[in-house]
Amino acid sequence: MSQVKRFDGPDLPMVNLHPGELFVAREPTVITTVLGSCVSVCLYCPRRRIGAMCHGVMPSRDERSPEDTFRFVDSSVSYMAQVLGREPESYSRSTLVAKLFGGADVLKARGWSAAPSIGAQNIAAARQALERHGIGISAERVGGKNGYRLYFYTQTGEVYVRMVKRSGGAE
């Protein structure tokens, strides 16, 4: 793990998520990732000051697919809700705060067409999974034509977002 110094705080461990990965932080951590059509759901528990983030590649697991990995948005959200919901007894899923990012239409932006886009499908899957678990979305930046780099501070629930501009000069 690398370290990051926040302008108003101490050095914190940094975890970089790759597509299909998920991380649950029980200690203050910065989780970062870069998104295009993929989505990240950041879950934060204000009472316990812990958080988790996923980097979902596909909306949901196909019945024909034997694995149930974190590549799938719905599986990732369910896992994070379950893990953050295990302790303590006073916790309820309604106390979790969700933030949703990504789902850009990067293929349409390059002139390819698919309806609905994988980005739109990922956004819908994240919203449905959160609703199924009774978790509200407090902030989101989804869709569009550009990707994002995220920095999720797990002890505060803050997420800093920077746009990733596409190559070729188009925005």
N, C-alpha and C positions, 0 to 999 in steps of 0.2 A: 504494500500500500504506500502511496506517496502521501506527502503532507501538503496542506494548503493553509496559508495564513490569511484569515479574514481580516479586512481592514479594521474591524472593531472588536476582534476577539482573538483567542489563542489559536495556536496551531492545532489542526484537527486532522485525523486520518481521512484520506480520500480513497474512495472506491470507484473505479471506472467500470460501468456496466456495458457489456457487449450485447448485441442482439440475442434474445432468448435467455437472458440472465435476470436474476432477481436477487435483491439483498435486503436483509432485515438487520437494522442497527439497534442494538440495545445500549450502546454508548454513543456519545456525540460523534457524528461522522458527516462528511460531505460525500454524497453519492452523485456522480456525474455520468452523463451519457450524451450521445449525439443521435438525433432522430430525423428521419425523413418520413416515410409512410408508416413507420412503426409508431407505437404509442407508449408513453410512460404514465403510469398511475403512481402518484406519491401519496402514501397513506401516513397520517400523523395522529398520534394519540397525545393530546395536550396534557392530560392528567399525568401520564408517565413520561412524557417528553421523549418518546421513541418514534421511529418511523421505518418505513419500508418503501422500496421503489422497484418497479419491474420495467423491462424493455421488451414489450410484446411485439412479435413479428407478424403473427397471423391472428385473426379474430377468435377462432375456436377450433378445437380438435375435431377432425373428421372421424366418423365412426370407424372408418377403415384404418385409421392411424393407430398403431398399437401403443405408442408412447403418449404420456400425458406430461409434457414438459412445460417449462416456463416460456417457451416460444409462443404459447397461446395466451392471448389477453385474458379470456375468461378464466382459465386455470390459474393464472398468476394472481388475479384479483381475489379469487376464492382462497388461495393459499395464504396470501397476505392477511386477509380478513380473519382466517382461522388462527394463524400464528399470533397476531396482535390481540385476538380475542380470548386467548387461553388464560391470561392472568391479568390482574388479580380478580377476585370474585366481584368486586364493585364495578368492573368494566362492562360496558355494553357496546355493541357495534355502532350504536347511534352516537357514541362519543368520538368516533373516528372522523377525521377530516380528510377528504380526498381532493387532490388537484390532478388535472388531466392535461396532457400535452402531446403534440405530434399529430400524426395522421395526415401529413401533407400529401397533396396530389402531385407527387414528383414525376410520375410517368406522364400524366396529362400535361404537365408543364413542359415536358420535352417533346410534345406532339403526339404521344401515344394515347390511345383512348381505351378506357375500360369503364363500364358502368355497372354498379357503383365501384369506385376505385377501392383498392386495398386499404388506403388511408381512411376512407369513409367507413368501410366495414370494421376496421379496428376501433375507430371512435365509437361506433354504435355498440360494439361488443363490450367495450369498457363501461359505457353508460349503463347498459343492461345488467352487467355483472355487479356494478356498484349498487344499482337499484335493488337487485335481488337480495343483496346483503344489508339493505337498509342504510347505506352510507351515502351521504350527500356530497355533492361536488361544490367546493367553496371557490374554486378558481379554475380557469382553463384557457389554454391557447391552442386551438386545434385547427386543422385544415390548412388552407392556403397553398402556396406553391413552393415555399422554402422550408428547409429543415431548421432545427433548433438544437443548441447545446444547453443542457440543464445542469444546474448545481442545486442539489437539495440538501439543506441543512437540517439534519434529523432531530436535533435537540430543540429547534424553534418552529419547524414546519415551513420555514421560508424556502422559496424556490426562485432562483435567479435564472433568467432566460436570455439567451443571446441568439439572434437569427444567424443562420448559416446561409450565406449567399451562394447561389448556384454559380458554377463556372460558365463562362461564355457571355458574361455581362448582363444577361437577362435577370429581371427580378420578378 
